[in-house]
Amino acid sequence: MNTSTIPHHRLLARTATFSRLPAALCPHSSPFTVRMSLSETAPSLAVVGVTGAVGQEFLSVLSDRSFPYRSIKLLASKRSAGKRITFEDQSYGVEELTPESFRGVDIALFSAGGSISKEFGPVAVECGSVVVDNSSAFRMDENVPLVIPEVNPEAMAGVKLGKGGLIANPNCSTIICLMAATPLHRRAKVLRMVVSTYQAASGAGAAAMEELEQQTREVLEGKKPTCKIFSQQYAFNLFSHNAPVLSNGYNEEEMKLVKETRKIWNDMNVKVTATCIRVPVMRAHAESINLQFETPLDEDTARDILRSAPGVVVIDDRNANHFPTPLEVSNKDDVAVGRIRRDVSQDENYGLDIFVCGDQIRKGAALNAVQIAEMLL
Amino acid sequence: MNTSTIPHHRLLARTATFSRLPAALCPHSSPFTVRMSLSETAPSLAVVGVTGAVGQEFLSVLSDRSFPYRSIKLLASKRSAGKRITFEDQSYGVEELTPESFRGVDIALFSAGGSISKEFGPVAVECGSVVVDNSSAFRMDENVPLVIPEVNPEAMAGVKLGKGGLIANPNCSTIICLMAATPLHRRAKVLRMVVSTYQAASGAGAAAMEELEQQTREVLEGKKPTCKIFSQQYAFNLFSHNAPVLSNGYNEEEMKLVKETRKIWNDMNVKVTATCIRVPVMRAHAESINLQFETPLDEDTARDILRSAPGVVVIDDRNANHFPTPLEVSNKDDVAVGRIRRDVSQDENYGLDIFVCGDQIRKGAALNAVQIAEMLL
């Protein structure tokens, strides 16, 4: 892949337009495409938080993957109710989320924040819906599977369509990290991981992406940058992740990596530390990951393992200095891994350094949730 | 410090103007300031590479610190010869660098790239000059001290004014890392460090800063970004450091951290790994540093040690989510440290995570070199 051929305009075009022109997000929305996904025998869907960045991406991914559905309900807060959204050539009215919204819904994809999930998730389950929840509300609940389909599909074995149930989507940083680390973990068992993240604006929602764009324009014009979402200048700057800092000095984002990894790998002994940083990039996260193994794993074997891992692409061209970048993985499904090398600070082949990039909205959120939903079919 | 009070315009103002309006970089250039630094008994100076980003900052730092000098010679390539630069209210013509340039020069500050240092550094020494070299040319030469004045001033004990000699300025990432790590190392001995960097455009020179600004404007206007310095889009993106990748998979920037740390700490056993990433920030680097100690060091003690460390400022307000940022340290002398916390992935108090920011051009290059020169006085 040559980065110079990437349509760079998409970066900002998507940002500026995605709440106004959602149809533009759906590559399959041409009227000449035969729609196989709308089927009377398929499940009925609901998307909760449809006007948000991830909500919009749910629609895009459902369409891209021709997810079969009998009907789809687009749910959001009262403020957004009545808006029209075109999905697969059909115009839908956004409905206000209420406890009655889930009657007859088989699968509900939630991405409207933790408090909405806490309030309406159990209601949906009570109605017989299977909820795939993108918030952190239920992730650490021991009765709720926390699933990356390529990593631990077995965790959702007990959840069946029609019976109601909750499945949690891991945090974006965890998904992107474990997509790369898990294939290596399976071979050589990861004892410890040191993760430093380079996180995009999208993790804080569509408004944060717009704020980054607006601030950048302002700074270039010599104006004071407008700070609404974040408390400080984001353009041409970076800062410690804005999640609340806990009493142990880690912020919540970092502890998600620590705790979710243990749960997803079903390994309470794996040691993880993380430093999460927000960088002025639009929609894809990067992570520098240092791994320590129980058994030796040389870098060539690691590269081969990653090359054959589902959902992973290896970009690791040392001669061309071509490695994963956020821009290159934006709007892509696969997580890209590169800079795969023996860690010179550890005993030979007991450690590796890798660098990983993944689209935060897509595999980090919407795609992973839709993949979970696909496993219910 | 409240970031909202920082004059954010300086970020780009400095970028856009520094090669055209160097006098604007000198806070002491008011005609009403009494100049104490120009003195008949002081050393004669030469600045090699004066038109570059670091060369300009040499002048700024010399002036800020009222460095005493009898005369100053501004040297650059033939292309820049004849340009006029105002320094401390005096206009100087830029002279072409030749082997004759160093006659009568006591201290020569070099920042014109490794090949210029290799060619002209020994010539200057032969002329009796003490060379403080900002390039990587001599850093790993065992006869050349590699010095951070706050860290290992003893290394330059043998170098005296008038006798000729070479002192190497460490790489910017190493300086910023070790400014924070050394005070902790002195107390608890660092056994291993895992470093992930967030490096600014300035490390690749003034033209790279201009490219980042230009690309950002282009992307915001929906245009294809101009890639001259870097081979790929930098605006709203990040990428593995552009230094050549070595056969072990590390790039040269990363191996500088590994090797220079050993030399500066005079500890061939310290284990370091690094992943160096270029982020779209103008002039200050950030580093996420994971430390493993020989003896326990709790986070409160670490914070106290750092608070009293010279050249270090602690910004570590968990309640306000206020930690170091590149913007906040830009144009500042001190290296800022925050996110100081016990590493939950290591045995209690045997590990810490910290996050460090430092101005790449200032402490990462020009300031450190001028501090070295001050030790010769």
Interface residues (C-beta under 8 A of the other chain):
Chain A: T3 S4 I6 H8 H9 L11 L12 A13 R192 M193 V194 S196 Y198 L212 E213 T216 R217 V219 L220 G222 K224 P225 C227 S231 Q232 Q233 F236 N237 L238 F239 S240 N242 P244 V245 N248 G249 Y250 N251 V258 K271 V272 T273 T275 I277 V279 P280 V281 M282 A286 S288 N290 E299 R318 N319 N321 F323 T325 P326 L327 G338 R339 I340 R341 R342 D343 V344 S345 Q346 G351 D353 F355
Chain B: T3 S4 I6 H8 H9 L11 L12 A13 R192 M193 V194 S196 Y198 L212 E213 T216 R217 V219 L220 G222 K224 P225 C227 S231 Q232 Q233 F236 N237 L238 F239 S240 N242 P244 V245 N248 G249 Y250 N251 V258 K271 V272 T273 T275 I277 V279 P280 V281 M282 A286 S288 N290 E299 R318 N319 N321 F323 T325 P326 L327 G338 R339 I340 R341 R342 D343 V344 S345 Q346 G351 D353 F355
